[in-house]
Every structure is written in structure tokens, then in C-alpha cells.
């Protein structure tokens, strides 16, 4: 398999199947600057490179944004910007992305590739605590104005993020939450850890938050949702009212 940030996710998708998806479908279609960004992220950040969304997930989101005709989006949690660049490439020339992250150094790793792709003008990167920015947007004139919001941040804060972004996404708009299978740990009881010893210990630390959040979304009448077994789990929520 080519260098990828997906190797750790074989707990969810069997290795040979994952390799087939990547090698036969995802990598051949990967934009040149996305490929370069993925490879430099793996080289520079090694194990932290798994924080970037996998190639197949980014391509799915790109297609979704085009089907939606999305123009105004938000990304909470950017890292080096793989999903951000994929989104920018998918939006029309006058599309706008509000991108929020405290780590400007990681963002600046990906910035040259964003610039090379000619999409920097679509991105408003804000180095800040996300809740500060969200509150400012809510208190401003941004309520119900976003077509799409992608959340890939601290899992213990997902419930709080949902409360905020629901005020910002328009009715019929989509909120996407990443890592909602949490390396597959959501499917096991904690006393089964020894049986599934290949699962990294850190995976258990926030699994309860993810399980609770998944249950909350499944029973929330304000949205319709779908948990997809792509990457490390991706939940799409469409606001109904």
C-alpha cells in the first residue's frame, strides 16, 4: 500500500479491502496538490498525520459539496488542511470557507499547497478557540447561513459544537462529524480490550463521549443523520428545522 494516513484504520475496514479502495479508486483521482500535502504531512508529522481525513473520505465530501451546490462552508479543526483543500477545490470560485484552528503552524504546512492549487482566496483561516469564533458568528448576522459545516475537533466537545453549529447551518444544510467510529472502539466493551489488543490505548480515552454523541444524534428529531463506515467513521446530519 502507498504511504497513507489510513493504516491504523484497518480495525474498521479489512486491510485488503482498504488497499483496493485506495489503490484502485481513490489515489488515481487524487488532485496533485492533495497528494503532495498528504505525503508531506505523513513525513513531517508521522503518527499525527492520521488527523488528516483519508483520501476516500475527502473525495466523498467533495462530491457531496458539489451535489449540494454549497458555497458557504465552515471547518472546525484544520490540522495541515487536507480536507480544507479538498473542500476549496470543490467549491465554486466565489465559495467561502471559514476555517478555525489554534494550530497555525500545522496550517502553514499545508498553505503552500493551497496556494499552488489557486484556492487560497476561498479560505478565511482564523487562529482561535473555535467556541469564541462560533459565538461571534452567532451574535453577528451569520445564523442559518452556512450550507455545510465539517467538525473534526475534540470529541469531548462534540455535543457543545453541535449546539453552536445548529444555530449557523441553514435548514436543509449539512453538518459532518468526523471520527464517529473512533477506531472501531465504539463497538466494543472496555473489558474486551485484551481481545482486541491491536487497538491503540488512546482510542479508549474518548470513546464514551463518541458513543454518547452518536446516541444523541440518532434520537434527535431536529436532524436526519447517517453514520457512514468511511475512514474513521463519518456522520452526516441534515437540519430539518
C-alpha positions as CSV (number, residue, x, y, z in Angstrom):
1,X,0.0,0.0,0.0
2,X,1.2,3.5,-0.8
3,X,2.2,5.8,2.1
4,X,-1.1,6.8,3.7
5,X,-2.5,8.0,7.0
6,X,-5.1,5.2,6.8
7,X,-3.0,2.2,8.0
8,X,-4.4,2.4,11.6
9,X,-8.0,2.2,10.4
10,X,-7.8,-1.4,9.4
11,X,-9.8,-2.2,12.6
12,X,-12.8,-0.8,10.7
13,X,-12.1,-1.9,7.1
14,X,-10.1,-5.0,6.4
15,X,-6.6,-4.2,5.0
16,X,-7.1,-5.8,1.6
17,X,-10.4,-4.0,1.1
18,X,-9.0,-0.7,2.2
19,X,-6.0,-1.2,-0.1
20,X,-8.3,-1.9,-3.0
21,X,-10.4,1.2,-2.3
22,X,-7.3,3.4,-2.1
23,X,-5.1,2.0,-4.9
24,X,-7.9,1.3,-7.5
25,X,-10.2,4.2,-6.9
26,X,-9.1,7.0,-4.5
27,X,-5.4,7.6,-5.4
28,X,-5.9,7.6,-9.2
29,X,-8.3,10.5,-8.8
30,X,-6.4,12.5,-6.1
31,X,-5.6,16.1,-7.0
32,X,-1.8,16.6,-7.4
33,X,-1.6,19.2,-4.5
34,X,-3.7,17.0,-2.3
35,X,-1.3,14.1,-2.9
36,X,1.7,16.4,-2.1
37,X,0.1,17.7,1.0
38,X,-0.8,14.1,2.2
39,X,2.8,13.0,1.7
40,X,4.4,15.9,3.4
41,X,2.0,15.5,6.3
42,X,3.0,11.9,6.8
43,X,6.7,12.8,6.5
44,X,6.6,15.7,8.9
45,X,4.0,14.6,11.5
46,X,4.3,10.8,11.3
47,X,1.7,9.4,13.7
48,X,-0.1,12.7,14.0
49,X,-0.8,12.5,10.2
50,X,-3.8,10.4,11.0
51,X,-5.5,13.7,12.0
52,X,-6.0,14.4,8.3
53,X,-9.1,12.8,6.7
54,X,-8.3,9.9,4.4
55,X,-8.4,10.2,0.7
56,X,-11.6,8.4,0.0
57,X,-13.5,10.4,2.7
58,X,-12.2,13.7,1.2
59,X,-13.4,12.6,-2.2
60,X,-16.8,11.7,-0.9
61,X,-17.2,15.1,0.8
62,X,-16.0,16.8,-2.3
63,X,-18.8,15.1,-4.4
64,X,-21.4,15.9,-1.7
65,X,-20.5,19.6,-1.7
66,X,-20.9,19.7,-5.5
67,X,-24.2,17.9,-5.4
68,X,-25.4,20.4,-2.7
69,X,-24.1,23.4,-4.8
70,X,-22.5,24.5,-1.5
71,X,-20.9,28.0,-1.5
72,X,-20.5,28.9,2.2
73,X,-18.9,26.3,4.5
74,X,-17.0,26.0,7.8
75,X,-14.3,23.7,9.0
76,X,-13.7,23.3,12.7
77,X,-10.3,21.6,13.2
78,X,-7.9,22.1,10.2
79,X,-4.5,20.5,11.0
80,X,-2.5,20.7,7.8
81,X,-5.6,21.2,5.7
82,X,-6.2,18.1,3.6
83,X,-10.0,18.3,4.0
84,X,-9.8,22.1,3.7
85,X,-8.0,21.9,0.4
86,X,-10.4,19.3,-0.9
87,X,-13.3,21.5,0.1
88,X,-11.8,24.6,-1.5
89,X,-11.3,22.6,-4.7
90,X,-14.9,21.5,-4.7
91,X,-16.5,25.0,-4.1
92,X,-17.2,27.4,-6.9
93,X,-14.7,30.3,-7.4
94,X,-16.8,32.6,-5.2
95,X,-17.2,30.0,-2.5
96,X,-16.0,30.8,1.0
97,X,-14.7,28.6,3.9
98,X,-14.4,29.7,7.5
99,X,-11.5,27.6,8.8
100,X,-10.8,27.5,12.5
101,X,-7.9,26.0,14.4
102,X,-5.5,27.1,17.2
103,X,-2.5,25.4,15.4
104,X,-1.3,27.9,12.8
105,X,2.0,26.0,12.3
106,X,0.2,22.9,11.0
107,X,-2.0,25.1,8.8
108,X,1.1,26.8,7.3
109,X,2.5,23.4,6.4
110,X,-0.4,23.0,4.0
111,X,-0.7,26.6,2.9
112,X,1.8,26.4,0.1
113,X,-0.2,23.5,-1.5
114,X,-3.4,25.5,-1.1
115,X,-1.7,28.5,-2.8
116,X,-0.3,26.3,-5.6
117,X,-3.8,24.9,-6.2
118,X,-5.1,28.5,-6.6
119,X,-7.8,28.4,-4.0
120,X,-6.4,30.4,-1.1
121,X,-8.9,33.2,-1.8
122,X,-11.8,30.9,-0.8
123,X,-10.4,30.4,2.7
124,X,-10.6,32.6,5.8
125,X,-8.4,30.9,8.3
126,X,-8.9,32.0,11.9
127,X,-6.4,31.0,14.6
128,X,-8.6,30.9,17.6
129,X,-10.5,28.8,20.0
130,X,-13.5,27.6,18.0
131,X,-16.1,28.5,20.5
132,X,-15.0,32.1,20.6
133,X,-15.5,32.3,16.8
134,X,-18.8,30.4,16.8
135,X,-20.2,32.7,19.5
136,X,-19.1,35.8,17.4
137,X,-20.8,34.4,14.3
138,X,-24.0,33.6,16.2
139,X,-24.1,37.1,17.7
140,X,-23.4,38.6,14.4
141,X,-25.5,38.1,11.3
142,X,-24.4,34.5,10.4
143,X,-27.3,32.5,11.8
144,X,-28.7,29.9,9.4
145,X,-26.3,31.0,6.7
146,X,-23.9,28.1,6.2
147,X,-24.5,25.3,3.7
148,X,-22.1,22.8,5.2
149,X,-20.1,22.6,8.4
150,X,-17.3,20.0,9.0
151,X,-16.4,19.2,12.6
152,X,-13.1,17.4,13.3
153,X,-12.1,18.6,16.8
154,X,-12.0,17.4,20.4
155,X,-14.5,14.6,20.8
156,X,-15.5,15.5,24.3
157,X,-16.7,18.8,22.9
158,X,-18.9,17.4,20.1
159,X,-22.1,18.0,22.0
160,X,-21.2,21.6,22.6
161,X,-20.2,22.1,19.0
162,X,-23.5,20.6,17.8
163,X,-25.4,23.1,19.9
164,X,-23.5,26.0,18.3
165,X,-23.3,24.9,14.7
166,X,-27.0,24.1,14.6
167,X,-27.6,27.8,15.0
168,X,-25.4,28.5,12.0
169,X,-26.2,25.9,9.4
170,X,-29.3,26.6,7.3
171,X,-32.3,24.5,7.2
172,X,-31.6,21.7,4.8
173,X,-27.9,22.2,5.3
174,X,-25.4,19.5,6.3
175,X,-23.2,19.1,9.4
176,X,-20.5,16.4,9.1
177,X,-18.8,15.0,12.2
178,X,-15.5,13.1,11.7
179,X,-14.2,10.1,13.7
180,X,-17.6,8.9,14.9
181,X,-16.5,5.2,14.9
182,X,-13.3,6.2,16.9
183,X,-11.1,3.5,15.5
184,X,-13.9,1.0,16.0
185,X,-13.7,1.3,19.8
186,X,-17.4,2.3,19.9
187,X,-18.4,-1.3,19.0
188,X,-16.6,-3.0,22.0
189,X,-17.0,-3.1,25.7
190,X,-13.9,-1.9,27.6
191,X,-13.3,-5.3,29.1
192,X,-12.8,-6.6,25.6
193,X,-9.6,-4.5,25.1
194,X,-7.3,-7.5,25.6
195,X,-9.2,-9.4,22.9
196,X,-8.6,-6.5,20.5
197,X,-5.1,-5.6,21.7
198,X,-4.2,-4.0,18.4
199,X,-6.5,-1.2,19.2
200,X,-4.4,1.7,20.5
201,X,-4.9,2.5,24.2
202,X,-5.7,6.2,23.5
203,X,-8.7,5.1,21.5
204,X,-10.5,4.2,24.7
205,X,-10.0,7.6,26.3
206,X,-12.8,9.4,24.5
207,X,-14.9,6.5,23.3
208,X,-17.6,7.2,25.8
209,X,-18.0,10.8,24.5
210,X,-18.3,9.4,21.0
211,X,-20.8,6.7,22.0
212,X,-23.0,9.3,23.8
213,X,-22.8,11.7,20.9
214,X,-23.8,9.0,18.4
215,X,-26.8,8.1,20.5
216,X,-27.8,11.7,20.8
217,X,-27.7,12.2,17.1
218,X,-29.7,9.1,16.4
219,X,-32.6,10.3,18.6
220,X,-32.5,14.0,17.7
221,X,-35.7,14.9,15.9
222,X,-34.2,18.2,14.6
223,X,-32.0,16.3,12.2
224,X,-31.8,13.3,10.0
225,X,-28.5,11.5,10.2
226,X,-26.4,8.7,8.7
227,X,-23.3,7.2,10.2
228,X,-21.0,6.0,7.4
229,X,-18.2,3.5,7.8
230,X,-15.8,5.5,5.8
231,X,-12.4,6.4,7.2
232,X,-12.7,6.5,11.0
233,X,-16.5,7.0,10.8
234,X,-18.3,10.0,9.3
235,X,-21.8,11.1,10.5
236,X,-23.8,13.4,8.2
237,X,-26.6,15.4,9.8
238,X,-29.2,17.3,7.7
239,X,-31.0,20.0,9.6
240,X,-34.8,19.6,9.3
241,X,-36.0,22.7,11.1
